[in-house]
Amino acid sequence: MGLLIAVCCVVFFITDVAIPSCFDDAFPVLVAMGILTAQLTVICVWGTLVRGTFWIRLPWTLLLLVISWCGIAWGITIEKGQANTDAMLGAGIVWTFGFVTSFVPLKIAAMGFRWQIVQGSDNDSNAIPNSRYAIRDVMTGTLLLALSMAIGRAMLPTDDISFARALSASELDDPELLVVITIYGIVSLLVKLPCIWIALGEPAKRIKLGIGIWFAYCVILATLEFALLNAIVGGVGSEFGELLIGMLVSHQIMGAIMLAVCLSLRGMGYRLERSLPQNSVVSPG
């Protein structure tokens, strides 16, 4: 698990640095959104579904989020030739918005349906980690989070920084854009959640069939999403074909990344299982 997280961190960080150079045309933007959305979901899945104490993982989850933003901010600086406060703040607000809208539904689902990613068939969900190691992990994660936030702040120019400026720079104060991003986020969850189940919940012999069904499901869902967004925004014109293909590719890429990560977890012995509530555990005898 640790090696997989390290590999994902390195690959995602390199991608984050490169992403801002893709924001010139519609198709590369949609592809970049697919990659970023998948990355965000991987972070949220690790923070919500992997079995363990939630409060131990929370600072580490936020650490991954901040490091990702630092990569994007660094990429913006490289692309523009200098630090751009508005672009970096706007990216931070959009990244945080995406994190909250992905993390909260996954956490609610994990709490409500008690689904957890566990290693092997171990169902002892009530095991309590050694308190000394738990405190150490929380303190280490919080320290690294604070350091990463300090580095992120140092990357920003010494301009006046406020939430109002960051919100304006993100353009999320535009109701139309907010609706578009919200619809994209909802459809993205509907695309990615089946990937987690296919890779970690289905029997091995049904994985290929599940991926085939998911592919068709993803194409239909992305087409309906594009039609809805086109009805809301309009004015697509000559870019209709490029945007439609970009939307399809965007969702296929995010699904492929989720499948790759979850199948890697499965290869290490992890499965998606439903834990039993504590009051339903009956002691033998």
C-alpha positions in Angstrom: 0.0 0.0 0.0 2.8 2.4 0.9 4.6 1.8 -2.3 1.5 2.3 -4.4 0.7 5.6 -2.6 4.3 6.8 -3.2 4.1 5.9 -6.9 0.7 7.7 -7.2 2.1 10.8 -5.5 5.1 11.0 -7.8 3.1 10.4 -11.0 0.3 12.8 -9.9 2.7 15.5 -8.9 4.5 15.4 -12.2 1.1 15.5 -13.9 0.0 18.5 -11.8 3.0 20.5 -12.8 2.4 19.7 -16.5 -1.4 20.3 -16.4 -1.4 24.2 -16.6 0.3 24.0 -20.0 -2.8 22.2 -21.4 -5.3 25.0 -20.8 -5.2 26.6 -24.2 -7.7 24.4 -26.2 -10.9 22.7 -25.2 -9.9 19.1 -25.8 -6.7 19.2 -23.7 -8.6 21.0 -21.0 -11.2 18.2 -20.8 -8.5 15.5 -20.8 -6.7 17.4 -18.0 -10.0 17.6 -16.0 -10.4 13.9 -16.3 -6.9 13.2 -14.9 -7.3 15.8 -12.1 -10.7 14.4 -11.2 -9.4 10.9 -11.0 -6.5 12.1 -8.9 -8.9 13.8 -6.5 -11.0 10.7 -6.2 -8.0 8.5 -5.5 -7.1 10.9 -2.6 -10.7 10.8 -1.3 -11.1 7.1 -1.6 -7.9 6.6 0.4 -9.2 9.1 3.0 -12.7 7.6 3.3 -12.9 3.9 2.3 -9.6 2.3 3.3 -10.1 0.7 6.7 -8.5 2.4 9.7 -9.0 5.3 12.0 -10.4 8.3 10.0 -8.8 10.9 12.1 -5.4 9.4 11.6 -5.7 9.5 7.8 -7.4 13.0 7.6 -4.2 15.1 8.0 -2.4 12.8 5.5 -5.4 13.2 3.1 -5.2 17.0 3.4 -1.4 16.7 2.9 -1.9 15.0 -0.5 -4.4 17.7 -1.4 -2.0 20.5 -0.6 0.9 18.9 -2.3 -1.2 18.5 -5.5 -2.1 22.2 -5.4 1.5 23.1 -4.9 2.3 21.1 -8.1 -0.5 22.9 -10.0 0.8 26.3 -8.6 4.3 25.5 -9.7 3.1 24.5 -13.2 1.2 27.9 -13.4 4.4 29.7 -12.5 6.4 27.8 -15.1 3.7 28.3 -17.8 3.3 32.1 -17.2 7.0 32.7 -16.5 6.2 34.2 -13.1 3.9 33.6 -10.1 0.3 34.6 -10.8 -1.6 35.1 -7.6 -5.1 35.1 -9.2 -4.5 31.9 -11.2 -3.0 30.1 -8.2 -5.7 31.2 -5.8 -8.4 30.3 -8.3 -6.9 26.9 -8.8 -6.9 26.4 -5.0 -10.6 27.3 -4.6 -11.6 25.0 -7.5 -9.4 22.2 -6.1 -10.9 22.6 -2.6 -14.4 22.6 -4.0 -13.7 19.4 -6.0 -12.3 17.8 -2.9 -15.3 18.6 -0.7 -17.8 17.5 -3.3 -16.0 14.2 -3.7 -14.9 13.6 -0.1 -18.2 14.2 1.6 -20.4 11.9 -0.5 -17.8 9.1 -0.2 -17.6 9.5 3.5 -21.4 9.5 3.9 -21.6 6.4 1.8 -18.8 4.7 3.8 -20.6 5.6 7.1 -24.1 4.7 5.8 -23.4 1.5 4.0 -20.3 0.5 6.0 -18.2 -0.3 2.9 -14.5 -0.5 3.5 -11.4 -1.4 1.6 -9.8 -4.1 3.7 -6.8 -6.5 3.2 -7.7 -10.1 2.7 -11.0 -11.2 4.3 -10.3 -9.6 7.6 -13.7 -8.4 9.0 -12.4 -7.3 12.4 -13.4 -3.7 11.8 -13.4 -3.0 15.5 -9.7 -3.4 15.9 -8.2 -0.3 17.6 -4.7 0.7 16.6 -2.0 1.2 19.3 -2.7 4.7 20.7 1.0 5.6 20.8 1.4 4.9 17.1 -2.0 6.6 16.3 -0.9 9.8 18.0 2.5 9.6 16.3 0.9 9.3 12.9 -1.5 12.2 13.5 1.3 14.5 14.7 3.6 13.5 11.8 0.8 14.1 9.3 -0.2 17.4 10.9 3.4 18.6 10.9 4.0 17.7 7.2 0.6 19.3 6.4 1.7 22.5 8.1 5.1 22.5 6.3 3.4 21.9 2.9 0.9 24.8 3.5 3.9 27.0 4.5 5.6 26.1 1.2 2.4 26.8 -0.7 2.1 30.2 0.9 5.7 31.0 0.1 5.0 30.2 -3.6 2.3 33.0 -3.7 3.5 36.6 -4.3 3.2 39.0 -1.4 -0.1 40.5 -2.7 -3.2 41.0 -0.7 -4.9 37.6 -0.4 -8.5 37.3 0.6 -11.3 34.7 0.1 -13.3 37.1 -2.0 -10.3 37.5 -4.4 -9.8 33.8 -4.5 -13.5 33.1 -5.2 -13.5 35.8 -7.9 -10.4 34.3 -9.5 -11.9 30.8 -9.5 -15.0 32.2 -11.3 -17.2 30.0 -9.0 -19.2 33.1 -8.2 -20.6 32.8 -11.7 -23.8 30.8 -11.3 -23.7 29.3 -14.8 -20.1 28.0 -14.3 -20.9 26.7 -10.8 -23.8 24.7 -12.3 -21.6 23.3 -15.1 -18.9 22.2 -12.6 -21.4 20.7 -10.3 -23.0 18.6 -13.1 -19.6 17.5 -14.2 -18.7 16.5 -10.6 -21.9 14.5 -10.1 -21.5 12.7 -13.4 -17.8 12.0 -12.6 -18.9 10.3 -9.3 -21.4 8.2 -11.2 -18.7 7.2 -13.6 -16.0 6.4 -11.0 -17.9 4.7 -8.2 -18.7 1.6 -10.4 -14.9 1.3 -11.1 -14.2 0.8 -7.4 -16.9 -1.9 -7.2 -15.7 -3.6 -10.4 -12.1 -3.7 -9.3 -12.5 -4.5 -5.6 -16.0 -5.9 -5.1 -16.7 -8.2 -8.1 -15.4 -11.8 -8.3 -12.3 -12.0 -10.5 -14.1 -13.9 -13.3 -16.6 -11.0 -13.7 -14.1 -8.1 -13.9 -13.7 -8.1 -17.7 -17.5 -8.3 -18.2 -17.9 -5.5 -15.6 -15.4 -3.3 -17.4 -17.2 -3.9 -20.8 -20.6 -2.9 -19.3 -19.0 0.1 -17.6 -17.5 1.3 -20.9 -20.9 1.4 -22.5 -22.5 3.0 -19.4 -19.7 5.6 -19.4 -20.3 6.5 -23.1 -24.1 6.9 -22.5 -23.6 8.9 -19.4 -21.0 11.3 -20.9 -23.2 11.8 -24.0 -26.2 12.7 -21.8 -24.0 15.0 -19.7 -22.7 16.8 -22.9 -26.3 17.3 -24.2 -27.4 18.7 -20.8 -24.4 21.1 -20.6 -24.8 22.1 -24.2 -28.5 23.0 -23.4 -27.4 25.1 -20.4 -24.3 26.8 -21.9 -25.1 26.7 -25.6 -22.9 28.3 -28.3 -20.8 25.2 -29.0 -21.1 25.6 -32.8 -18.2 24.3 -34.8 -16.5 22.8 -31.7 -19.4 20.4 -31.1 -17.5 17.3 -32.3 -14.3 18.2 -30.5 -16.0 18.9 -27.2 -18.2 15.7 -27.4 -15.1 13.5 -28.0 -13.2 15.4 -25.3 -16.0 14.7 -22.8 -16.1 11.1 -23.7 -12.3 10.8 -23.4 -12.3 12.7 -20.1 -14.6 10.3 -18.4 -12.9 7.2 -19.9 -9.5 8.4 -18.7 -10.7 9.1 -15.1 -12.3 5.6 -15.1 -9.2 4.0 -16.5 -7.1 5.6 -13.7 -9.5 4.5 -11.0 -9.5 0.9 -12.4 -5.7 0.8 -12.6 -5.3 2.0 -9.0 -8.1 -0.2 -7.6 -6.9 -3.3 -9.5 -3.4 -2.7 -8.2 -4.9 -2.7 -4.7 -6.7 -5.9 -5.5 -3.4 -7.5 -6.6 -2.1 -6.6 -3.1 -4.9 -8.5 -1.5 -7.3 -5.7 -0.8 -11.1 -6.1 -1.3 -14.2 -4.0 -0.8 -16.2 -5.5 2.0 -19.2 -4.5 4.1 -18.3 -4.4 7.8 -20.7 -5.6 10.5 -22.0 -3.1 13.1 -20.5 -3.6 16.5 -23.9 -4.6 18.1 -24.4 -7.4 15.6 -21.2 -9.2 16.5 -22.1 -12.3 18.6 -19.4 -13.8 20.7 -19.1 -17.6 20.4 -20.6 -19.8 23.1 
